[in-house]
Amino acid sequence: IWGIGILIFGMLTMFIGAFLALFSIDIKRTLAFSSASQVGFIILGLAMEGILGEHNALAIRGALLHMINHSLIKYVLFLVAGVIFMNLKKLDLNSIQGFGKGKPLLLIIFLMGALSLIGMPLWSGYISKTLLHESIVEHIWEFSDYTFEARFFQFTEMLFMLTGGLTTAYVIKLFVAIFVEKNPYTQEENDSFNKNYI
């Protein structure tokens, strides 16, 4: 019962955090909502530990690894936000639009955090999110009949995948705003930092 209660809390935290991050236009607020969402993934892993009982190795490893991964990923992404803020004194995506153009080191640093956050294969986030996902799938396969509880865990898996999609969407939003689009008003000022911005 405790496991189901914690699972519902984790699902809500995971989804609502990603949903709010998708519609935020402030880089720091987007990353803060993203942190809430990733903590939801970790809470989901903790819930699956209780639900799976003695067969909870995937959930334990996934939750612990995602705690470590998320702390390192967010250090990197908040570092990028800090570099932008220290140069422009702004955090609004419309104001910082195009700042990353012509800054390959900043681009590489951002991509290391971003690709891990979305769970791209070969990055650490892929391993922890896969372990968490497989812990849900493992429990679904324990049901012999198509009961309400089995459908609930299928819904949990669906929400897990949907939240992963939302995570990819808000990371792409940040990437496009900072590194792809040109700022129609201040692009020359942004380009003036290209040789000395760190």
C-alpha positions in Angstrom: 0.0 0.0 0.0 2.8 2.4 0.9 4.5 1.5 -2.4 1.4 2.4 -4.4 1.0 5.7 -2.6 4.6 6.7 -3.2 4.3 5.5 -6.8 1.3 7.8 -7.4 3.2 10.7 -5.8 6.2 10.0 -8.0 4.1 9.8 -11.2 2.5 13.1 -10.5 5.8 14.8 -9.6 7.5 13.3 -12.7 4.8 14.3 -15.2 3.8 17.8 -13.8 7.4 18.9 -13.5 8.1 18.0 -17.1 4.9 19.6 -18.3 5.7 22.9 -16.5 9.3 22.8 -17.8 7.9 22.5 -21.4 6.0 25.8 -21.1 8.5 27.8 -19.0 10.3 30.6 -20.9 13.0 31.1 -18.2 16.1 28.9 -18.5 16.6 28.7 -14.7 12.9 27.9 -14.0 12.9 25.3 -16.8 15.8 23.6 -15.2 14.1 23.8 -11.8 10.9 22.2 -13.0 13.1 19.6 -14.8 14.8 18.8 -11.4 11.4 18.2 -9.9 10.5 15.9 -12.8 13.7 13.9 -12.4 13.1 13.6 -8.7 9.8 12.1 -9.6 11.6 9.4 -11.6 13.7 8.7 -8.5 10.6 8.5 -6.3 9.0 6.1 -8.8 12.1 3.9 -8.5 11.9 4.0 -4.7 8.2 3.0 -4.9 9.0 0.1 -7.3 11.5 -1.1 -4.7 8.7 -1.6 -2.2 6.3 -3.0 -4.7 8.7 -5.6 -6.2 9.8 -6.8 -2.7 12.7 -9.2 -2.9 12.9 -8.9 -6.7 13.7 -5.2 -6.6 17.3 -5.2 -7.9 16.5 -3.2 -11.1 14.5 -0.6 -9.1 17.2 -0.1 -6.5 20.0 0.2 -9.0 18.0 2.5 -11.2 17.0 4.8 -8.4 20.5 5.1 -6.9 22.1 5.6 -10.3 19.5 8.2 -11.3 20.2 10.1 -8.1 23.9 10.3 -9.0 23.2 11.0 -12.7 20.7 13.7 -12.0 23.0 15.6 -9.6 25.8 15.6 -12.2 23.6 16.4 -15.1 22.0 19.4 -13.4 25.5 20.7 -12.3 26.4 20.8 -16.0 23.1 22.4 -17.2 23.0 25.0 -14.4 26.7 25.8 -15.2 25.6 26.7 -18.8 22.8 28.8 -17.4 25.3 30.5 -15.1 27.6 31.3 -18.0 24.7 32.9 -19.9 23.6 34.9 -16.9 27.1 36.1 -16.0 27.4 37.5 -19.6 23.9 38.8 -20.4 22.4 39.3 -16.9 19.2 37.7 -18.3 17.5 34.3 -18.1 14.5 34.8 -20.3 14.7 32.6 -23.3 13.5 35.4 -25.6 16.3 37.6 -24.3 19.1 35.0 -24.4 18.0 33.6 -27.8 21.1 33.0 -30.0 23.7 33.4 -27.3 25.2 30.0 -27.9 25.9 30.6 -31.7 29.6 30.5 -32.4 30.5 29.0 -29.0 31.4 25.3 -29.6 32.7 24.7 -26.1 29.5 25.9 -24.5 27.6 23.8 -27.0 29.5 20.6 -26.1 29.1 21.2 -22.4 25.3 21.7 -22.8 25.0 18.6 -25.0 26.7 16.4 -22.4 24.1 17.3 -19.8 21.2 17.4 -22.2 21.8 14.1 -23.9 22.2 12.4 -20.6 19.0 14.1 -19.2 16.8 12.8 -22.1 18.3 9.3 -21.7 20.2 9.1 -25.0 22.1 5.7 -25.4 25.8 5.9 -24.6 25.1 8.6 -21.9 24.6 7.8 -18.2 21.0 8.8 -18.1 20.1 6.1 -20.5 21.3 3.4 -18.1 19.4 4.7 -15.0 16.1 5.4 -16.9 16.2 2.0 -18.6 16.6 0.3 -15.2 13.7 2.2 -13.8 11.6 1.4 -16.9 12.4 -2.2 -16.8 11.5 -2.4 -13.1 7.9 -1.4 -14.1 7.9 -3.8 -17.0 9.1 -6.6 -14.7 6.1 -6.0 -12.4 3.7 -5.9 -15.3 4.9 -9.4 -16.3 4.2 -10.8 -12.9 0.4 -10.5 -13.5 -1.3 -13.6 -14.9 -4.7 -11.9 -15.5 -5.5 -8.5 -17.0 -6.7 -7.0 -13.7 -7.2 -3.4 -12.7 -3.8 -3.4 -11.0 -2.1 -4.7 -14.2 -3.8 -1.9 -16.2 -2.7 0.6 -13.6 1.0 -0.4 -14.0 0.6 -0.3 -17.8 -0.7 3.3 -17.3 2.4 3.9 -15.1 4.7 2.7 -17.9 2.8 4.9 -20.5 3.2 8.0 -18.2 6.9 7.1 -17.8 7.4 7.1 -21.6 5.3 10.2 -22.1 7.3 12.1 -19.5 10.5 11.0 -21.2 9.1 12.5 -24.4 8.3 15.8 -22.6 11.8 15.8 -21.3 13.2 15.5 -24.8 10.8 18.3 -25.9 11.9 20.9 -23.3 15.6 20.0 -23.8 15.2 20.6 -27.6 13.4 23.9 -26.8 16.4 25.1 -24.8 18.9 23.9 -27.4 17.1 25.6 -30.3 16.6 28.8 -28.4 20.2 29.1 -27.2 22.2 27.5 -30.0 20.2 27.5 -33.3 17.9 30.5 -33.5 19.3 34.0 -34.1 18.2 36.9 -31.8 16.5 39.4 -34.1 17.5 42.3 -31.8 20.8 41.5 -30.0 22.6 38.9 -32.1 25.6 41.2 -32.7 25.9 41.7 -28.9 25.7 37.9 -28.4 28.4 37.3 -31.1 30.7 39.9 -29.4 31.1 37.4 -26.5 32.3 34.5 -28.8 36.0 34.8 -27.9 35.7 35.8 -24.2 32.5 34.5 -22.5 33.7 32.2 -19.7 
